[in-house]
C-alpha cells in the first residue's frame, strides 16, 4: 500500500550478492531523489539529475523505477506484504493480520527515518502526478490482498466481495496517510492505522464528542 508506503516487516533472510547490489542501487536512486526534491522541489527534479546524483545512467533509473513517481511510492519492502500476511496465524481475521503488519511497518519506517516518511506522504498528498500514480499502484496491492483474503475465506480471488473488501482496505489506508500529512504529521501514525482498520470491524459510529 504504499499506501502510505507499502507495509511489511523486515526481511528475514540475508539476500544474495546480486540482490544486495540491486538493493544498493535502488537506495542510491531514492536517496538522490529525496535530496534533490528537498533542495529544488518535485517538479524541478528530473530523471537525468537523479541519475547523475546517484551515479547511474538515466536508463538504470527507469529500469528500477518506470516513472519518477514510483521512486516516491515504492521501497524494498513492498514485495513482502503478501508473504508477511501469509505468515500470520491462519485463523486470525484478515483485519487483525493487517493491523499487526501495518503497525509494525509504520513503526519501523518512522524509527528509521521520520523525515523521509513525512516527505513521502506529503508528496503523495500535494503532488497530483504522485497521487495519480498511487491510485494506479493501489490495484497491485489490492490484488495481493485479494489472494490472501481468498485463502483465508475459501473464496475465489475474483469474487466481487473479495475485491471490494481488499480495495476498500487499500483505499482507506491511503486516506489515512493523506490525513496524517494534511494534519501536519501531528498524529501517531500507528494509531491512525488502528482507527482506519477498526472501521472494517465495527463500522462508522457517531463520535463521542461531536463538533
Secondary structure, DSSP 8 states (H G I E B T S, - for coil): --SSS------SS---HHHHHHHHHHHHHHHHHHHHHHHH-TTT--HHHHHHHHTS-HHHHHHH-SSHHHHHH--TTGGGHHHHHHTS-TTS-HHHHHHHHHHHHHHHHHHHHHHHHHHHHHHHHH-HHHHHHHHHHHHHHHHHHHHHHHHHHT--TT-HHHHHHHHHHHHHHHHHHHHHHHTTT-S-HHHHHHHHHHHHHH-----TT--
